[in-house]
Structures are given as structure tokens and as C-alpha cells.
Amino acid sequence: MASKQPFTDSDTADEAVRATCDDASTCKRFATSKGYWTDLYVQYFVRQIGERKAPEINRGYYGRVRGMNLLIDAFLKKTQCDCQVVNLGAGLDTTFWRLKDENVMPKKFFEVDFPMIVARKIHHIKTKPPLSKPLIETHSTDSLRLDGHSLDSDRYCIIGADLRDLPALEEKLKKFQINPELPTLFLSECVLVYMTPEQSSKLVNWVADTFPAAMFINYEQKERFLSAGWESVNALDMMTVYSVLPQEDVARIERLEFLDERELLQQLLQHYCICWAVKDKLSLGEASI
């Protein structure tokens, strides 16, 4: 949850960015082990619970996950799942499996990340039946495509790509049948902040230019969207998100661990925000927290 610096094109910087995948996944694994929220699948990607995390870190991740999920679920409800989802910098995220369990799957769920991270995720899926079985259950043909850096099924697709190389990214998404005419939800958890302003602006502009009905949920900031052709942008700092989550559940997680200094949690949550940008003719902006 610490502040990050934009990356450069160097291999060292890219390796540091890839390492954040493990950092976030380890934090989520620990928080779920303490009971902050239920994730039946993170254990198959992160085997060890790891060292103890501070209570304010666990509560911060709780607010981040629950806030993102509320927006995702509202979008799926608004579109009646007649849509697609693209998770940029997905890492070891388990949202696909959650949506499958809850029977609220979009037409297709895409994930994009560095080829090295994608290869690791595909290996976990191939070797662990609790991960592969739900994927197979959503696949109706014999055409499941799988190699070292990509996986493509009827409803779930993982693509190894560099978000800074837009022509290559667009080519791969087209190869795996992304449909620009469908309402499309883009997810970005702490991804754009690692890109230079020019690189992130090109990506955000490309989404706005390519998808007539789209929503972009970003766990960072909103200014870049207003200057990139999006019709409206909303943002809530994480302290506000924390305050509007179901308060019975907030009370439950606050009983899990004693928090010595609530001011530390407040400072942490006020440092981050969830924003969502909308370009649509379907009132997708109503799908909000």
C-alpha cells in the first residue's frame, strides 16, 4: 500500500513492478486467512500465509477489495452480464473464480499482464484442479487454447502483453475475440501509476476511442481520464469507501484484530482512492458504490 514511482523501460524497473504482484497477493492471502473476506482460490496461487501484516494494512486491503467488488458487481448487474471485463495488470487476481461461483459471469473475462507473470498463473491453473475445473465448466467446445504465455477459453482469457505496447496489446485482444461493441469494464489496480504519464494517457485514450460503451475502474487517480475523452469521472478516497461499505461487515472485520492507532489507518486510506470513468449510452455510470 506504499506509494510507488513510475517505472522506466529498464529490466530492473520492470522486475520491481512484477514483484508488486507477489506483494499484493501475499497481503491478500494473509488478510483472507484472518477472515477479512472470503477468497477460496488465493491459496492456490499463494501457498504460504507469510509474515504477519499490520492491522491497518489488512483493513486497507479489505476496503480496496470490497470497494472494487462493489463496482464490478454493479456493472454486471447493470448490463445483466451482457458485457466483457478486461483486467489490466491482473497478476494473480481471483475475480474470475468469484464471479463463476456467484453465477454472474460476463460474456468473457480477459486478463493482461507481463508474460512472465502470465506463465506463472497458467502453470498454477494447469496443475491445480480447483482452478482448472471452473474454467473447464465454462468452456463448451474442444478449442481451448493454451501455451506458455496465453490461455483462451469460451469465457476466460489470459494474455501475456506489455501495456506500454498498444499495437501488440490490441492485436492480441483481437486475436482472442474481444468485442468493442459490447459494454466493457476495464479494471486497473495500481497499474497506471507505474507507467509514464504519456504511456498511461495513450492507454486510457485507446480505451475511450475503441469502446463506445465502457467503464474504467482505477485504484489511483481521476485527472488523466477527464483529459482523455471520458464523459464523466467519479472518485472516492478509501476512507470514504470504508465508511460506505456495509457497516455490519465493517464491524465484523474490526473485531478480528485490535488496532492500536486508528489515525494510521485514516492516513493510509486517505492516501488512496478508487475512481471510475464512464463513456456510454447505457447509463453505466449508475453502476457505482
N, C-alpha and C positions, 0 to 999 in steps of 0.2 A: 504493500500500500504506500510505499515511499514514492516521492516524486522522482521522475525519470528525465533523462536527457535524450533529445532526438538522436537517432543513430546516423552514422555515416555509411559509406559503401564498403568500409573495410571489413575483412573477415572477422577481426577481433570484435568489432562492434556488433556484427550480426550474431556472433556466438553469445554475446552478452544478452541480446534480445531473445534468442532461443532459450536461454537459461531462465527467463522470466516465466516460461511455460511451466517449468518444474516448480518454481517458487509458488505460483498461483495454485497449481494443482495440489501441492503439499499442504498449503494453508487450507484449502477447501476440504481435503481429506481429514485434516485434524479437526476442523470445525464440525464436520458431519459426525466424526467419532464421538464428539462431546454432546451431540444431539441438537445442534443449532437448526439443522434442517435435514431432511432425508434424501440421500443420494445412494441408491443401491448399486451404482456402477462405478463410481470413482475408485473404489477399492481395487478394481481390476486394472486400472491404469497406474495407480499409486499404491504399491504394495504395503509400504511401511507408513505408519501414522506419523512418525518423525518426532522431533523435539517439540516440547510444549510451546504453544503460541500464547502471547499475551491476550487477556480477555477482550481488550479493545480491538485487537486485530480480528479476533473471531466475530465480534459483533459487527465490525466493519464489513467483513465478507458476507455475513448474514444479510445486512442491508443491501449490499451490492447484488447478491444472487436473487433475493426476493424481489427487489425493485425491477431488475431486468426481466425476471419471470412474469411479473405482473403486466409489463408492457408487451412481452411476447404473446402471452395468453389473450390479452385484449385484442391484439392484431388478428390472431387466429379466429377469435370469436367474431370479430367484425367482418372478416372475409369468409366466414364459415368454412375455413380451411381450404378454400379455393384459391391458393396462393403458393408462393415458394419462399423459402428462407435461405439467406446466404450469410454464413458466419465467417467473418474475415479475421484471420489470426486465431482460429478456433482452438488450437492447442489440443489438450486432452479433454475438452468440454464434453459433457454427457447429456446435453439438451435433447438430442435426437431420441435417446432411450427414454427419457422422461416423457416426452410427447407421445411416443409409441405406447408406453404403459397407460397413459391417460386418454388414449384414443383421440388425440387432437392433432394428428399428423397433417402437415401441409402436403400439397401435391408432390413436392420434392424438397429435401433438406440438403443444402450444399455447405461444405466446409472448405476453407482455403487456409493453408499455412505453408511455411517453409518445407521443401521436400524432405529434409531430414526428420522433421517432427511428424510429417505425414507418414513416413516409412515406419516410425516407431508405433504410431497409432494403429496402422494397418496390421502390424505384427501382433499387437495385443488382441485385435478383433479376430484375426485368423486363429489364434491359439487359445482363446478363451470362449467357450460355448455360451456363457451368459451374455457376452457381447455379440457374438455372431448369430445366435438363434433369433433375436428380434429382427435383425436385418434380413435374414432369410425369410422370415414370416411375412415381410412386406414386399417380397420380390416374387413376381408371378411368372417369370419366364426363365429360360436357361441362359440368358445373355449376360449374367453378372460378370462385370469386367473388373479384373484385379491384377495389378502389377506392383512393383516396388514403391511407386510414388503416386498412385491413384487407385481409387475404388469407386465403381459406379454400379448402382443397382436401380431398381424402379423408383425408390423413394429416398435413397440416401446416396450421397456422392462426396468423396473426399478428394481434393485436388492439391497437388504439390505445386506451388507457384510463389513468385515474389510479387507482392502487391505493388512494388515500385515499377514493375514492367507491365504496364497496362495492355499493350498489344498481345503479349503472351497470355496474360490473365483472361482477356476477352476471348481469345482463340480457344483456350481450354474450357471455359464456361460454355461456349457454343458447342464444342465437341461433345459435352455431356448434357446437351439439350436444355440449357436454361432458356426460359421463355420470357422475353421482355414484356410481352403483353399481359402477363399475369401480375396481379399485385404482389410486390416483392418486399420482404423485410430484410434489411441489412443490419447485422449485428457487429459491433466493434467494441470489444472490451480492452481498453488500454493498448490500442494498436496504432492509431493515427499519431499519437504523441511521440512515437519512436521514429516517425518519418519527418523529413524536412517539410516546412510549410508548402513548398512547391509540389512535392510528391503527394502529400495528403490532399492538397487542393485539386490536383489532377484526378485523383481517385474519386473524390466527392463530386466533382463536376461530371465525371464519366457516368456515375450512377444517375445523377439528375438528368443527364442528356439521353440516357439509354432506356430508362424505365419510366413510362408515363405515370404509373401509379406505384409509388414506393414510399417506404418509411425507413429511416436510418436511425438506429438506436446506438448512441455512442457514450461510453463511460468516460467522458473527458470534458469537452467544451462545446459551445454552440456558435461562436463567431464565424468559424470557417464555413458553416452551412449557409448563412444568410448571404454571403458573397458568392455563392456557387450555384444560384438558381433554384434553391429550395423555397417553397412558398411560405412555410412557417416553421419556426423552431421554438421548442419549449425546453426548459431545463429546471431541474430541482437539485439543490445541493443535497448531499447524502444525509445531512441532519434532518432536512425536511422529509426526505423519503422515509427515513427511520420513524419519523413521527406520524406518517400516514399509513404505515403498514398495519395490518390487523393487530390491535393492541393486546388482545388476549395472547397472541403468539409472541409478541414482543415481551410481554410479562413472563411468558414461559421461558424464553431463552435467557432473560436477565436473571432467572433463578439458577441457571446452570453453573455460573461462575461469579464469584464476588469481584466487583470492580472497585478498586481502591480509590481511583481518581477519575470521576466522570468527566472532568474537564479535558482529560487527554482524549477520551472518546469524542467529545464535542469538537475539539480541534481537528482530529483526524477526519471526521465526517464532513466538516465544513470545508475541507481542502479539496473534496471531490464532488462531482455532480454526474447525474445521468441526464443526457439530453436526447431529444428525439426530433428529427426533422421530417417533414412531410411534403410530398409532391403528389397530388392525387385529385381524382374526381369522385372518389368514393367516401369522402369524409373519414379517411383513415386517421386523421388527427384526433378523432374522438376516442381512438384506442389509446388510452393513456392511464396513468396512475390516478 
